[in-house]
Structure formats: structure tokens, C-alpha cells
């Protein structure tokens, strides 16, 4: 079997199973402020903790949904490694993405991954769909859920 065929078989055996849980990371106000500057989304609910405490039901500022989503890359590095023969991984998009609960400044979040599906597209490309849940420590409802597509690219067969 080629390295890509070996990886397809390995992942197919894991469909429906949780394959990784990342470490917790704190989403503090400094991280939120930097993200706001980078994305030019400086809405007051993110960058003005005093006003957000007074005028929102959140008790303070909240992280951007896209900030929370952007942490998925970090979480995936903790939960997935490159397969033998894989030369790179590419973010391929999402089949589903829902923001369910805002992340308050100072909260800790982590990622949970389940293998949903895997498909060999050609001799070098493997498409994996992972169910991603980003949890908020101490909260029943997660920050987000997503069906995330990743393309694993393998070296061409010799």
C-alpha cells in the first residue's frame, strides 16, 4: 500500500471516533484587542470591556467568533500529526459552521476532534472532514461546532 492508502485505511477505522482534545488556551483581552486590530473589527463589544459590561448581557467584552475559529489551527496541531509521506496540509474549508456561545474575555477554550469522513481524491490528495467542537471551560454550550475540511497532500508515488 502507498502512504496515502495507508492513511486512508487508518482514518476510515476512526470514523465517528474522537481522535484528539487540545490543551486549554486563555482568550484574554490582549488577544482580543490584537485580533481586532489585525482584522480591523474594533466593535466595542470586543474592545471596550467597561461599555460591554454595562450594555451587553455578557458581563464584559467577548471574543470575535472568527478569533475563536482561528484557534482551530492551533488546536489541530496538538491533535493531528502529518502522516508518513505527507508533505503538507491545507485548510480546505467548512461544510458546516455554527457559533453557539460567545467567548468572554478571560475564558479558556479547547478543541475536540472527531473523524467524520475521509476520501482519497487522487494519487496525492486525501480529503478529511473532522467534526470540531470548541468548548468553553465551565460552559455547557460550546463556542462553536464545525465540520472542517482538511486536505492532506502526499508526495507523488515513485
NUSE-885149 format. One record per residue: x, y, z of N, C-alpha, C in turn; residue in one letter. Coordinates in Angstrom, 1 decimal, padded with zeros to 4 digits. Layout:
+--------+--------+--------+--------+--------+--------+--------+--------+--------+---------+
:    n.X :    n.Y :    n.Z :   ca.X :   ca.Y :   ca.Z :    c.X :    c.Y :    c.Z : residuo :
+--------+--------+--------+--------+--------+--------+--------+--------+--------+---------+
:      X :      Y :      Z :      X :      Y :      Z :      X :      Y :      Z :       a :
...
+--------+--------+--------+--------+--------+--------+--------+--------+--------+---------+
This chain:
+--------+--------+--------+--------+--------+--------+--------+--------+--------+---------+
:    n.X :    n.Y :    n.Z :   ca.X :   ca.Y :   ca.Z :    c.X :    c.Y :    c.Z : residuo :
+--------+--------+--------+--------+--------+--------+--------+--------+--------+---------+
:  000.8 : -001.2 :  000.0 :  000.0 :  000.0 :  000.0 :  000.9 :  001.2 :  000.0 :       x :
:  000.4 :  002.3 : -000.7 :  001.1 :  003.5 : -000.7 :  000.9 :  004.3 :  000.6 :       x :
:  001.7 :  005.3 :  001.0 :  001.4 :  006.0 :  002.2 :  000.0 :  006.6 :  002.3 :       x :
: -000.5 :  007.1 :  001.2 : -001.8 :  007.7 :  001.2 : -002.9 :  006.7 :  001.4 :       x :
: -002.7 :  005.5 :  000.8 : -003.7 :  004.4 :  001.0 : -003.7 :  003.9 :  002.5 :       x :
: -002.5 :  003.9 :  003.0 : -002.3 :  003.5 :  004.5 : -003.0 :  004.5 :  005.4 :       x :
: -002.9 :  005.8 :  005.1 : -003.6 :  006.8 :  005.9 : -005.1 :  006.8 :  005.7 :       x :
: -005.5 :  006.5 :  004.5 : -007.0 :  006.4 :  004.3 : -007.5 :  005.3 :  005.1 :       x :
: -006.9 :  004.1 :  005.1 : -007.3 :  003.0 :  005.9 : -007.3 :  003.3 :  007.4 :       x :
: -006.3 :  003.9 :  007.8 : -006.2 :  004.3 :  009.2 : -007.3 :  005.2 :  009.7 :       x :
: -007.6 :  006.2 :  008.9 : -008.6 :  007.2 :  009.2 : -010.0 :  006.6 :  009.1 :       x :
: -010.2 :  005.7 :  008.1 : -011.5 :  005.1 :  007.9 : -011.9 :  004.3 :  009.1 :       x :
: -010.9 :  003.7 :  009.8 : -011.1 :  002.9 :  011.0 : -011.5 :  003.8 :  012.2 :       x :
: -011.3 :  005.1 :  012.1 : -011.5 :  006.0 :  013.2 : -012.8 :  006.8 :  012.9 :       x :
: -013.5 :  006.6 :  011.8 : -014.7 :  007.4 :  011.6 : -015.7 :  007.3 :  012.7 :       x :
: -016.2 :  008.5 :  013.2 : -017.1 :  008.5 :  014.3 : -016.5 :  008.6 :  015.6 :       x :
: -015.1 :  008.4 :  015.7 : -014.4 :  008.4 :  017.0 : -013.8 :  009.8 :  017.2 :       x :
: -013.7 :  010.1 :  018.5 : -012.9 :  011.3 :  018.9 : -011.4 :  010.9 :  018.8 :       x :
: -010.7 :  011.8 :  018.1 : -009.3 :  011.5 :  017.9 : -008.3 :  012.5 :  018.6 :       x :
: -008.9 :  013.5 :  019.2 : -008.0 :  014.4 :  019.9 : -008.7 :  015.5 :  020.7 :       x :
: -008.1 :  015.9 :  021.8 : -008.6 :  017.0 :  022.6 : -007.4 :  017.8 :  022.9 :       x :
: -007.4 :  019.1 :  022.5 : -006.3 :  020.0 :  022.7 : -006.2 :  020.5 :  024.2 :       x :
: -005.1 :  021.1 :  024.5 : -005.0 :  021.8 :  025.8 : -005.8 :  023.1 :  025.8 :       x :
: -006.1 :  023.6 :  027.0 : -006.9 :  024.8 :  027.1 : -006.0 :  026.0 :  026.7 :       x :
: -006.6 :  027.0 :  026.2 : -005.9 :  028.3 :  025.9 : -006.8 :  029.4 :  026.4 :       x :
: -006.2 :  030.4 :  027.1 : -006.9 :  031.5 :  027.6 : -007.1 :  032.6 :  026.5 :       x :
: -008.3 :  033.0 :  026.3 : -008.6 :  034.1 :  025.4 : -008.7 :  035.4 :  026.2 :       x :
: -007.6 :  036.1 :  026.3 : -007.7 :  037.3 :  027.2 : -007.9 :  038.5 :  026.4 :       x :
: -008.1 :  039.7 :  027.1 : -008.4 :  040.9 :  026.4 : -007.3 :  041.3 :  025.4 :       x :
: -006.0 :  041.1 :  025.8 : -004.9 :  041.4 :  024.9 : -005.0 :  040.7 :  023.5 :       x :
: -005.4 :  039.4 :  023.6 : -005.6 :  038.6 :  022.4 : -006.7 :  039.2 :  021.5 :       x :
: -007.8 :  039.5 :  022.2 : -009.0 :  040.1 :  021.5 : -008.6 :  041.4 :  020.9 :       x :
: -007.9 :  042.2 :  021.6 : -007.5 :  043.5 :  021.0 : -006.6 :  043.4 :  019.8 :       x :
: -005.7 :  042.5 :  019.9 : -004.8 :  042.3 :  018.8 : -005.5 :  041.7 :  017.5 :       x :
: -006.5 :  040.8 :  017.8 : -007.3 :  040.3 :  016.7 : -008.1 :  041.4 :  016.1 :       x :
: -008.7 :  042.3 :  016.9 : -009.5 :  043.4 :  016.4 : -008.7 :  044.3 :  015.5 :       x :
: -007.4 :  044.6 :  016.0 : -006.6 :  045.5 :  015.1 : -006.2 :  044.8 :  013.8 :       x :
: -005.9 :  043.5 :  013.9 : -005.5 :  042.8 :  012.7 : -006.6 :  042.7 :  011.7 :       x :
: -007.8 :  042.5 :  012.1 : -008.9 :  042.3 :  011.2 : -009.7 :  043.6 :  011.0 :       x :
: -009.3 :  044.7 :  011.7 : -010.0 :  046.0 :  011.6 : -011.4 :  045.9 :  012.0 :       x :
: -011.7 :  045.0 :  012.9 : -013.1 :  044.8 :  013.5 : -013.0 :  045.2 :  015.0 :       x :
: -013.0 :  046.5 :  015.2 : -012.9 :  047.0 :  016.6 : -014.2 :  047.4 :  017.2 :       x :
: -015.2 :  046.6 :  016.9 : -016.5 :  046.9 :  017.5 : -016.4 :  046.9 :  019.0 :       x :
: -017.1 :  047.8 :  019.7 : -017.0 :  048.0 :  021.1 : -017.3 :  046.8 :  022.0 :       x :
: -018.1 :  045.8 :  021.5 : -018.4 :  044.6 :  022.3 : -017.1 :  043.8 :  022.5 :       x :
: -016.1 :  044.0 :  021.6 : -014.9 :  043.3 :  021.7 : -013.8 :  044.1 :  022.5 :       x :
: -013.7 :  045.4 :  022.2 : -012.5 :  046.1 :  022.7 : -012.8 :  047.1 :  023.8 :       x :
: -014.1 :  047.2 :  024.3 : -014.4 :  048.2 :  025.3 : -015.1 :  047.4 :  026.5 :       x :
: -014.2 :  046.8 :  027.4 : -014.8 :  045.9 :  028.4 : -015.8 :  046.7 :  029.3 :       x :
: -015.5 :  047.9 :  029.6 : -016.4 :  048.7 :  030.5 : -017.8 :  048.9 :  029.9 :       x :
: -017.8 :  049.3 :  028.7 : -019.1 :  049.5 :  028.0 : -019.8 :  048.2 :  027.8 :       x :
: -019.0 :  047.1 :  027.4 : -019.6 :  045.8 :  027.2 : -020.2 :  045.3 :  028.5 :       x :
: -019.6 :  045.6 :  029.6 : -020.2 :  045.2 :  030.9 : -021.5 :  045.9 :  031.2 :       x :
: -021.6 :  047.1 :  030.8 : -022.8 :  047.9 :  031.1 : -023.9 :  047.6 :  030.1 :       x :
: -023.6 :  047.4 :  028.8 : -024.6 :  047.4 :  027.8 : -024.9 :  046.1 :  027.1 :       x :
: -024.2 :  045.0 :  027.6 : -024.5 :  043.7 :  027.0 : -024.8 :  042.7 :  028.1 :       x :
: -025.4 :  041.6 :  027.7 : -025.7 :  040.6 :  028.7 : -024.5 :  039.7 :  029.1 :       x :
: -023.3 :  040.0 :  028.5 : -022.2 :  039.1 :  028.7 : -021.3 :  039.4 :  029.9 :       x :
: -021.5 :  040.6 :  030.5 : -020.8 :  041.0 :  031.7 : -019.4 :  041.5 :  031.4 :       x :
: -019.1 :  041.7 :  030.1 : -017.8 :  042.3 :  029.7 : -017.6 :  042.0 :  028.2 :       x :
: -016.4 :  042.2 :  027.8 : -016.2 :  042.0 :  026.3 : -016.1 :  040.6 :  025.9 :       x :
: -016.4 :  040.3 :  024.7 : -016.3 :  039.0 :  024.1 : -015.4 :  038.9 :  022.9 :       x :
: -014.9 :  037.7 :  022.7 : -014.0 :  037.5 :  021.6 : -014.8 :  037.5 :  020.3 :       x :
: -014.2 :  037.8 :  019.2 : -014.8 :  037.7 :  017.9 : -015.0 :  036.2 :  017.6 :       x :
: -016.1 :  035.9 :  017.0 : -016.3 :  034.5 :  016.6 : -015.2 :  034.0 :  015.7 :       x :
: -014.7 :  034.8 :  014.8 : -013.6 :  034.4 :  013.9 : -012.3 :  034.3 :  014.7 :       x :
: -012.1 :  035.0 :  015.8 : -010.9 :  034.7 :  016.6 : -011.0 :  033.3 :  017.2 :       x :
: -012.2 :  033.0 :  017.8 : -012.4 :  031.6 :  018.3 : -012.1 :  030.6 :  017.2 :       x :
: -012.7 :  030.8 :  016.1 : -012.5 :  029.9 :  015.0 : -011.0 :  029.8 :  014.6 :       x :
: -010.3 :  030.9 :  014.6 : -008.9 :  030.9 :  014.1 : -008.0 :  030.0 :  015.0 :       x :
: -008.5 :  029.8 :  016.3 : -007.7 :  029.0 :  017.2 : -007.8 :  027.5 :  016.8 :       x :
: -008.7 :  027.1 :  015.9 : -008.8 :  025.8 :  015.4 : -007.5 :  025.3 :  014.9 :       x :
: -006.7 :  026.1 :  014.2 : -005.4 :  025.7 :  013.6 : -004.5 :  025.3 :  014.7 :       x :
: -004.4 :  026.1 :  015.8 : -003.5 :  025.7 :  016.9 : -004.0 :  024.4 :  017.5 :       x :
: -005.3 :  024.2 :  017.7 : -005.8 :  023.0 :  018.3 : -005.5 :  021.8 :  017.4 :       x :
: -005.6 :  022.0 :  016.1 : -005.3 :  020.8 :  015.2 : -003.9 :  020.4 :  015.3 :       x :
: -002.9 :  021.4 :  015.5 : -001.5 :  021.0 :  015.6 : -001.3 :  020.1 :  016.8 :       x :
: -002.1 :  020.3 :  017.8 : -001.9 :  019.5 :  019.0 : -002.5 :  018.1 :  018.9 :       x :
: -003.5 :  018.0 :  018.0 : -004.3 :  016.7 :  017.9 : -004.0 :  015.9 :  016.7 :       x :
: -003.4 :  016.4 :  015.7 : -003.1 :  015.7 :  014.4 : -001.6 :  015.9 :  014.1 :       x :
: -001.0 :  014.8 :  013.6 :  000.4 :  014.9 :  013.1 :  000.3 :  014.5 :  011.6 :       x :
:  001.4 :  014.9 :  010.9 :  001.5 :  014.6 :  009.5 :  001.7 :  013.1 :  009.4 :       x :
:  001.1 :  012.5 :  008.4 :  001.2 :  011.0 :  008.1 :  002.5 :  010.8 :  007.4 :       x :
:  003.0 :  009.6 :  007.4 :  004.2 :  009.2 :  006.6 :  003.9 :  009.5 :  005.2 :       x :
:  004.8 :  010.2 :  004.5 :  004.7 :  010.5 :  003.1 :  003.9 :  011.8 :  002.9 :       x :
:  003.3 :  012.4 :  003.9 :  002.5 :  013.6 :  003.7 :  003.5 :  014.8 :  003.7 :       x :
:  003.3 :  015.7 :  002.7 :  004.3 :  016.8 :  002.6 :  003.7 :  018.1 :  003.1 :       x :
:  002.3 :  018.2 :  003.1 :  001.7 :  019.4 :  003.7 :  000.2 :  019.2 :  003.9 :       x :
: -000.3 :  020.1 :  004.7 : -001.8 :  020.1 :  005.0 : -002.3 :  021.4 :  004.6 :       x :
: -003.5 :  021.4 :  004.0 : -004.1 :  022.6 :  003.5 : -005.5 :  022.7 :  004.1 :       x :
: -005.9 :  023.9 :  004.6 : -007.3 :  024.2 :  005.0 : -008.1 :  024.2 :  003.8 :       x :
: -009.2 :  023.4 :  003.7 : -010.0 :  023.3 :  002.5 : -011.4 :  023.9 :  002.7 :       x :
: -011.7 :  024.3 :  004.0 : -013.0 :  025.0 :  004.2 : -013.8 :  024.3 :  005.2 :       x :
: -015.1 :  024.6 :  005.1 : -016.1 :  024.0 :  006.1 : -017.4 :  023.6 :  005.4 :       x :
: -017.9 :  022.5 :  005.8 : -019.2 :  022.1 :  005.3 : -020.3 :  022.7 :  006.2 :       x :
: -020.0 :  022.9 :  007.5 : -020.9 :  023.5 :  008.4 : -020.1 :  024.2 :  009.5 :       x :
: -020.7 :  025.4 :  009.9 : -020.0 :  026.1 :  011.0 : -021.1 :  026.9 :  011.7 :       x :
: -021.2 :  026.7 :  013.0 : -022.2 :  027.5 :  013.8 : -021.5 :  028.0 :  015.1 :       x :
: -021.7 :  029.3 :  015.3 : -021.2 :  030.0 :  016.5 : -022.4 :  029.9 :  017.5 :       x :
: -022.2 :  029.1 :  018.6 : -023.3 :  028.8 :  019.5 : -023.2 :  029.6 :  020.8 :       x :
: -022.1 :  030.1 :  021.3 : -021.9 :  030.7 :  022.6 : -020.7 :  031.7 :  022.5 :       x :
: -020.9 :  032.9 :  022.9 : -019.7 :  033.8 :  022.8 : -018.7 :  033.5 :  023.9 :       x :
: -017.4 :  033.7 :  023.5 : -016.3 :  033.5 :  024.5 : -016.0 :  034.8 :  025.2 :       x :
: -016.2 :  034.8 :  026.5 : -015.9 :  036.1 :  027.2 : -014.4 :  036.2 :  027.4 :       x :
: -014.0 :  037.5 :  027.5 : -012.6 :  037.8 :  027.7 : -012.2 :  037.1 :  029.0 :       x :
: -011.1 :  036.4 :  029.0 : -010.5 :  035.7 :  030.1 : -010.9 :  034.2 :  030.2 :       x :
: -011.8 :  033.8 :  029.3 : -012.3 :  032.4 :  029.3 : -011.2 :  031.5 :  028.7 :       x :
: -011.3 :  030.2 :  029.0 : -010.4 :  029.2 :  028.4 : -011.2 :  028.4 :  027.4 :       x :
: -010.6 :  028.1 :  026.3 : -011.2 :  027.2 :  025.3 : -010.3 :  026.1 :  024.9 :       x :
: -010.9 :  025.1 :  024.3 : -010.1 :  024.0 :  023.7 : -010.9 :  023.3 :  022.6 :       x :
: -010.1 :  022.6 :  021.8 : -010.8 :  021.9 :  020.6 : -010.9 :  020.4 :  020.8 :       x :
: -012.0 :  019.9 :  020.3 : -012.2 :  018.4 :  020.3 : -012.5 :  018.0 :  018.9 :       x :
: -011.9 :  016.9 :  018.4 : -012.0 :  016.5 :  017.0 : -012.5 :  015.1 :  016.9 :       x :
: -013.4 :  014.9 :  016.0 : -013.9 :  013.6 :  015.6 : -013.7 :  013.4 :  014.1 :       x :
: -013.3 :  012.2 :  013.7 : -013.2 :  012.0 :  012.2 : -014.6 :  011.7 :  011.7 :       x :
: -015.1 :  012.5 :  010.7 : -016.4 :  012.4 :  010.1 : -016.3 :  011.5 :  008.8 :       x :
: -015.3 :  011.8 :  008.0 : -015.1 :  011.1 :  006.7 : -013.7 :  011.3 :  006.2 :       x :
: -013.4 :  010.4 :  005.3 : -012.1 :  010.5 :  004.6 : -012.3 :  010.0 :  003.2 :       x :
: -011.6 :  010.7 :  002.2 : -011.7 :  010.3 :  000.8 : -010.4 :  010.6 :  000.1 :       x :
: -009.9 :  009.6 : -000.6 : -008.7 :  009.8 : -001.4 : -009.2 :  010.4 : -002.7 :       x :
: -008.8 :  011.6 : -003.0 : -009.3 :  012.3 : -004.2 : -008.5 :  011.9 : -005.5 :       x :
: -007.2 :  011.7 : -005.3 : -006.3 :  011.3 : -006.4 : -005.0 :  010.7 : -005.8 :       x :
: -004.0 :  010.5 : -006.6 : -002.8 :  009.9 : -006.1 : -002.1 :  010.6 : -005.0 :       x :
: -002.3 :  011.9 : -004.8 : -001.6 :  012.7 : -003.8 : -002.5 :  013.4 : -002.7 :       x :
: -003.8 :  013.5 : -003.0 : -004.7 :  014.3 : -002.1 : -005.7 :  013.4 : -001.3 :       x :
: -005.7 :  013.6 :  000.0 : -006.6 :  013.0 :  000.9 : -007.5 :  014.1 :  001.5 :       x :
: -008.8 :  014.0 :  001.4 : -009.7 :  014.9 :  002.0 : -010.3 :  014.3 :  003.2 :       x :
: -010.1 :  015.0 :  004.4 : -010.6 :  014.6 :  005.7 : -011.6 :  015.6 :  006.2 :       x :
: -012.7 :  015.1 :  006.6 : -013.7 :  016.0 :  007.3 : -013.6 :  015.7 :  008.8 :       x :
: -013.4 :  016.7 :  009.6 : -013.3 :  016.5 :  011.0 : -014.4 :  017.3 :  011.7 :       x :
: -015.1 :  016.6 :  012.6 : -016.1 :  017.4 :  013.4 : -015.3 :  018.1 :  014.5 :       x :
: -015.4 :  019.4 :  014.6 : -014.7 :  020.2 :  015.5 : -015.7 :  020.8 :  016.5 :       x :
: -015.4 :  020.7 :  017.8 : -016.2 :  021.4 :  018.8 : -015.1 :  022.3 :  019.6 :       x :
: -015.4 :  023.6 :  019.7 : -014.5 :  024.4 :  020.6 : -015.4 :  024.7 :  021.8 :       x :
: -014.9 :  024.1 :  022.9 : -015.5 :  024.2 :  024.2 : -015.0 :  025.4 :  025.0 :       x :
: -015.9 :  025.9 :  025.8 : -015.5 :  026.9 :  026.8 : -015.5 :  026.3 :  028.2 :       x :
: -014.4 :  026.4 :  028.9 : -014.3 :  025.8 :  030.2 : -015.5 :  026.3 :  031.1 :       x :
: -016.2 :  025.4 :  031.7 : -017.2 :  025.7 :  032.6 : -018.6 :  026.0 :  032.0 :       x :
: -018.7 :  025.9 :  030.7 : -019.9 :  026.2 :  030.0 : -020.5 :  024.9 :  029.4 :       x :
: -021.8 :  024.8 :  029.4 : -022.4 :  023.6 :  028.9 : -022.4 :  023.7 :  027.3 :       x :
: -022.7 :  024.9 :  026.8 : -022.8 :  025.1 :  025.4 : -021.5 :  025.5 :  024.8 :       x :
: -021.0 :  024.8 :  023.8 : -019.7 :  025.1 :  023.2 : -019.7 :  026.5 :  022.5 :       x :
: -018.5 :  027.0 :  022.3 : -018.4 :  028.3 :  021.5 : -018.8 :  028.1 :  020.1 :       x :
: -018.4 :  026.9 :  019.5 : -018.8 :  026.7 :  018.1 : -018.7 :  025.2 :  017.8 :       x :
: -019.4 :  024.8 :  016.7 : -019.2 :  023.5 :  016.2 : -019.0 :  023.7 :  014.7 :       x :
: -018.2 :  022.7 :  014.1 : -017.9 :  022.9 :  012.7 : -017.6 :  021.5 :  012.1 :       x :
: -017.9 :  021.4 :  010.8 : -017.4 :  020.2 :  010.0 : -016.3 :  020.8 :  009.1 :       x :
: -015.1 :  020.5 :  009.5 : -013.9 :  021.2 :  008.9 : -013.2 :  020.3 :  007.9 :       x :
: -012.9 :  020.8 :  006.8 : -012.3 :  020.0 :  005.7 : -010.8 :  020.3 :  005.7 :       x :
: -010.0 :  019.3 :  005.7 : -008.5 :  019.4 :  005.5 : -008.0 :  018.6 :  004.4 :       x :
: -007.1 :  019.1 :  003.6 : -006.6 :  018.3 :  002.5 : -005.1 :  018.0 :  002.9 :       x :
: -004.9 :  016.7 :  003.0 : -003.5 :  016.2 :  003.2 : -002.9 :  015.9 :  001.9 :       x :
: -001.8 :  016.5 :  001.6 : -001.1 :  016.3 :  000.3 :  000.1 :  015.4 :  000.5 :       x :
:  000.2 :  014.3 : -000.2 :  001.3 :  013.4 : -000.1 :  002.2 :  013.5 : -001.3 :       x :
:  003.4 :  013.1 : -001.1 :  004.4 :  013.1 : -002.2 :  003.9 :  012.1 : -003.3 :       x :
:  004.1 :  012.5 : -004.6 :  003.6 :  011.6 : -005.7 :  004.3 :  010.3 : -005.6 :       x :
:  003.6 :  009.2 : -006.0 :  004.2 :  007.9 : -006.0 :  005.4 :  007.8 : -006.9 :       x :
:  006.3 :  007.0 : -006.5 :  007.6 :  006.9 : -007.3 :  007.4 :  006.1 : -008.5 :       x :
+--------+--------+--------+--------+--------+--------+--------+--------+--------+---------+
